Amino acid sequence: MRGVASKMVLSTLSTFPFPTSSVIKLETLPLKNGGVTRIGGVTASLVPRNRKLTGCSVSDVSASTETNVPFPTDYTELLEQARVAVELAMKDNRQLMEIEFPTAGLASVPGDGEGGIEMTESMQLIREFCDRFISSEKTTRTRIFFPEASEVDFARQSVFSGASFKLDYLTKPSFFQDFGFVEKVKMSDRVKAGDELFLVAYPYFNVNEMLVVEELYKEAVLNTERKLIIFNGELDRIRSGYYPPFFYPKLAALNKTFLPMMETVYYIHNFKGRNGGTLFRCYPGPWKVLRRVGNKYICLHQQVTMPSLKEVALEILPAN
């Protein structure tokens, strides 16, 4: 496994002391006895693109309940919601998908947990997700990419022991690894003819990892029937401009070349502080900004396209 590294925090915007106003209680998502009924067997229902929804009435989105997925109460429910979301996205021919949620607790933010521990927790959750989503006859046609070869060894000896999934890696450590240099692995050499699904595990520790993921998509997924899922890649670092384009021009370019092709099928990002809340999305539903009040989640705002974290922290949450 990698050495211990501090996680970069994206959620600091949420702690600004903006004055609060009254909560618009347009929709409540009840929490029943610490849990709610799982979803399953749903069909997709989409609202027209580019339509911004400021209210949270279910009728604004769809007459059905498929887009009104409640915020999960535990990781078991979360993984079930993510499974259904991916299945619906695949039925809609989405090839490049993202799943993103905190692993240190459903109410946690980046930085709450130690980096190495969060990666191990992600590995465990990936295994549970794969066991739910991938049928036994397709395990050998699923290739799971970890950031480094050492993590593949760890996975085989622990979480993925005895599993039939193909485990692989994105980068190879070099002599100068401590200075941020790794050897690039040619992705066309890693992929085999029988591969149908690629799942990439938390490619964010080194800036080169997401560039390799883009290469994997271009060389092995684009113009094929294959699918690629990025699991907890912390893509908000790239979206938010955390990496200065002057120093990381290739990484910054992904905002124009790679990320626009991606469907974020499942997403949770929490904002702490006085105007705290949660940005939540479960495909094919809209993006929702939620706030927990007592034992319920109140929907403050929703829209079809993903709002930026800055917009949620500085505009939507303080206004509600």
C-alpha positions in Angstrom: 0.0 0.0 0.0 1.0 3.6 -0.4 2.6 5.6 2.4 0.5 7.8 4.6 -0.4 11.1 3.0 -2.6 13.9 4.0 -5.9 14.3 2.1 -6.5 17.6 0.3 -9.6 19.3 1.6 -12.2 20.6 -0.9 -14.9 21.4 1.5 -13.4 24.6 3.2 -15.8 26.8 1.3 -18.7 25.3 3.3 -17.4 26.8 6.5 -17.8 30.5 5.6 -20.0 32.3 8.1 -22.8 33.4 5.8 -26.1 34.4 7.5 -28.8 31.9 7.3 -32.3 32.4 6.1 -35.4 30.4 6.5 -35.4 26.8 5.2 -37.7 26.2 2.2 -39.3 23.0 3.3 -40.5 21.8 -0.1 -39.7 18.1 0.2 -38.8 15.9 3.1 -37.0 12.6 3.0 -38.0 10.7 6.2 -35.6 8.5 8.1 -37.5 5.5 9.5 -36.0 3.6 12.4 -32.5 4.4 11.3 -33.1 3.1 7.8 -35.4 3.2 4.8 -36.7 0.7 2.3 -34.2 -0.1 -0.5 -34.9 0.8 -4.0 -34.8 -1.8 -6.8 -36.2 -2.7 -10.2 -36.8 0.9 -11.3 -37.0 2.4 -14.8 -35.3 5.6 -15.9 -37.2 8.9 -16.1 -35.5 12.1 -17.1 -36.4 15.7 -17.0 -35.6 17.9 -20.1 -31.9 18.9 -20.2 -30.8 22.4 -19.2 -33.9 22.9 -17.1 -33.0 24.4 -13.7 -35.3 23.4 -10.9 -35.2 25.7 -7.9 -38.0 23.9 -6.0 -38.0 20.4 -4.8 -41.6 19.2 -5.4 -41.5 15.7 -6.9 -43.9 16.8 -9.6 -41.3 19.2 -10.9 -39.2 16.3 -11.9 -41.3 13.2 -12.6 -44.6 11.7 -11.6 -42.8 8.5 -10.7 -40.5 7.9 -7.7 -37.5 6.7 -9.6 -35.9 10.2 -9.5 -36.8 10.8 -5.9 -34.2 8.5 -4.3 -33.8 9.3 -0.6 -30.4 10.1 0.9 -29.0 6.7 2.2 -28.9 5.9 5.9 -26.0 3.5 5.7 -23.5 2.1 3.3 -25.6 -1.0 2.5 -28.3 1.2 1.2 -25.8 3.5 -0.6 -24.3 0.6 -2.5 -27.7 -0.6 -3.5 -28.7 2.8 -4.8 -25.3 3.0 -6.7 -25.9 -0.4 -8.2 -29.4 0.6 -9.6 -28.0 4.0 -10.8 -25.2 2.3 -12.8 -27.6 -0.3 -14.3 -29.9 2.5 -15.5 -27.0 4.5 -16.9 -25.8 1.5 -18.8 -29.2 0.9 -20.2 -29.0 4.5 -21.5 -25.7 3.6 -23.1 -23.4 5.6 -20.8 -19.9 4.4 -21.2 -17.9 6.6 -18.8 -19.4 6.9 -15.3 -18.4 8.3 -11.9 -19.3 7.1 -8.4 -18.2 9.5 -5.6 -19.1 9.5 -1.9 -17.2 9.9 1.5 -15.9 6.7 3.1 -15.2 8.0 6.6 -19.0 8.3 7.3 -21.9 9.4 5.3 -21.7 12.9 6.9 -18.0 13.2 6.5 -16.0 15.5 4.3 -12.6 15.0 2.5 -9.9 15.2 5.2 -12.0 13.7 8.0 -10.2 10.3 7.6 -6.6 9.5 7.1 -5.8 9.0 3.4 -4.5 5.4 3.6 -7.4 4.3 5.7 -9.9 5.8 3.4 -8.4 4.0 0.4 -8.6 0.7 2.3 -12.3 1.5 3.1 -12.9 2.3 -0.6 -11.3 -1.0 -1.6 -13.8 -2.9 0.7 -16.7 -0.9 -0.6 -15.6 -1.6 -4.2 -15.6 -5.3 -3.5 -19.1 -5.1 -2.0 -20.3 -3.1 -4.9 -18.9 -5.6 -7.4 -20.5 -8.5 -5.6 -23.8 -6.8 -5.9 -23.5 -5.5 -9.5 -21.4 -8.0 -11.4 -22.8 -11.5 -12.0 -20.6 -14.5 -11.5 -20.2 -15.2 -15.2 -18.9 -11.7 -15.8 -16.3 -11.5 -13.0 -13.5 -12.7 -15.3 -14.5 -10.1 -17.9 -14.2 -7.3 -15.3 -10.8 -5.6 -14.8 -10.3 -3.5 -11.7 -7.5 -1.0 -11.8 -5.8 0.1 -8.6 -3.3 3.0 -8.6 -0.2 0.9 -8.0 1.0 -2.7 -8.2 1.6 -2.8 -4.5 -2.1 -2.2 -3.9 -3.0 -5.0 -6.3 -0.9 -7.4 -4.1 -2.6 -6.1 -1.0 -6.1 -6.5 -2.6 -5.4 -10.1 -3.6 -4.2 -11.0 -0.1 -7.1 -9.3 1.7 -10.4 -7.8 0.3 -10.3 -9.6 -3.1 -8.8 -12.8 -1.9 -10.4 -15.7 -3.8 -12.3 -13.4 -6.2 -12.2 -14.0 -10.0 -12.0 -10.3 -10.9 -8.9 -9.3 -12.9 -6.9 -7.0 -10.8 -4.4 -4.5 -12.5 -2.7 -1.2 -11.8 -2.3 2.2 -13.4 1.2 3.3 -12.5 4.5 1.7 -11.5 6.7 3.4 -8.8 10.1 4.6 -9.9 13.3 5.3 -8.0 12.2 9.0 -7.7 8.7 8.1 -6.3 9.3 10.3 -3.3 9.6 13.3 -5.6 6.3 12.5 -7.4 7.7 10.6 -10.3 6.2 7.2 -11.4 6.7 5.1 -14.5 3.8 5.2 -17.0 2.1 1.9 -17.8 1.0 1.6 -21.4 -2.7 0.9 -21.1 -3.1 -0.9 -24.4 -0.7 -3.5 -23.0 -2.9 -4.0 -19.9 -6.2 -4.6 -21.6 -7.2 -8.0 -22.9 -9.7 -8.9 -25.6 -12.3 -10.4 -23.2 -12.5 -7.4 -21.0 -16.0 -5.8 -20.9 -16.0 -3.6 -17.8 -13.2 -1.5 -16.2 -13.5 -0.2 -12.7 -10.8 2.3 -11.6 -10.3 2.6 -7.8 -9.6 6.0 -6.3 -7.1 7.4 -8.9 -6.3 10.7 -7.0 -3.1 10.1 -5.0 -0.8 11.0 -7.8 -1.7 13.6 -10.5 -0.6 11.2 -13.2 -3.2 8.6 -12.3 -6.2 10.4 -13.9 -4.2 11.1 -17.0 -3.7 7.3 -17.3 -7.4 6.8 -16.8 -8.1 9.1 -19.7 -5.7 7.1 -21.8 -7.5 3.9 -20.8 -10.8 5.4 -21.9 -9.4 6.6 -25.3 -7.5 3.4 -26.1 -9.8 0.7 -24.7 -13.4 2.1 -24.2 -14.1 4.8 -26.8 -15.8 3.4 -29.9 -16.3 0.0 -28.2 -19.1 -1.7 -26.2 -17.0 -1.5 -23.0 -17.8 0.5 -19.9 -15.6 2.4 -17.5 -16.5 3.4 -13.9 -14.3 5.7 -11.8 -14.9 4.9 -8.1 -14.1 7.7 -5.6 -11.6 9.5 -7.9 -12.1 12.8 -6.2 -12.6 14.5 -9.5 -13.8 17.7 -7.8 -10.1 18.5 -7.3 -9.9 18.9 -11.1 -13.3 20.5 -11.6 -12.6 23.1 -8.9 -9.2 24.2 -10.4 -7.3 22.9 -7.3 -4.4 22.1 -9.6 -3.2 25.4 -11.2 -3.3 25.1 -15.0 0.1 26.7 -15.2 1.8 23.8 -13.3 -0.6 21.0 -14.3 -1.8 21.9 -17.9 -2.6 18.3 -18.9 -4.6 17.7 -15.8 -6.5 21.0 -16.1 -7.2 20.2 -19.8 -9.3 17.2 -18.6 -12.1 19.7 -17.7 -12.6 20.2 -21.4 -11.5 16.9 -23.0 -12.5 14.1 -20.5 -14.8 15.2 -17.7 -17.6 16.5 -20.1 -18.0 13.0 -21.4 -18.6 11.6 -17.9 -21.9 10.8 -16.3 -21.8 11.2 -12.5 -24.2 8.4 -11.7 -23.9 8.5 -7.9 -22.5 11.4 -5.8 -22.4 12.7 -2.2 -20.5 15.7 -1.1 -21.0 17.2 2.3 -20.5 20.8 3.5 -19.9 21.5 7.1 -20.3 24.6 9.1 -23.1 27.0 9.9 -24.6 26.7 6.4 -23.9 23.0 6.1 -25.6 20.6 3.8 -25.2 17.9 1.1 -25.0 17.8 -2.6 -26.6 14.5 -3.7 -27.3 12.8 -7.0 -28.5 9.3 -7.9 -29.0 8.7 -11.7 -31.3 9.4 -13.4 -32.5 11.9 -10.9 -31.6 15.6 -10.6 -28.9 17.1 -8.5 -30.2 18.0 -5.0 -28.9 20.2 -2.2 -30.1 18.7 1.1 -30.0 19.8 4.7 -30.7 17.5 7.6 -33.2 18.9 10.1 -34.0 16.6 13.0 -34.6 13.1 11.6 -35.4 14.3 8.1 -33.5 15.6 5.0 -34.9 18.8 3.6 -34.4 19.4 -0.1 -33.4 23.1 -0.6 -32.7 23.1 -4.3 -32.5 20.9 -7.3 -31.4 21.1 -10.9 -30.6 18.9 -13.8 -26.9 19.8 -14.3 -24.2 19.5 -11.6 -23.7 22.8 -9.7 -20.1 23.7 -8.7 -19.1 23.2 -5.1 -18.5 26.9 -4.9 -22.0 27.7 -6.1 -23.5 25.3 -3.5 -21.4 26.7 -0.7 -21.6 30.4 -1.4 -25.0 30.8 -3.0 -27.5 27.9 -2.5 -26.8 26.9 1.1 -26.6 30.5 2.5 -29.8 31.4 0.7 -31.7 28.7 2.5 
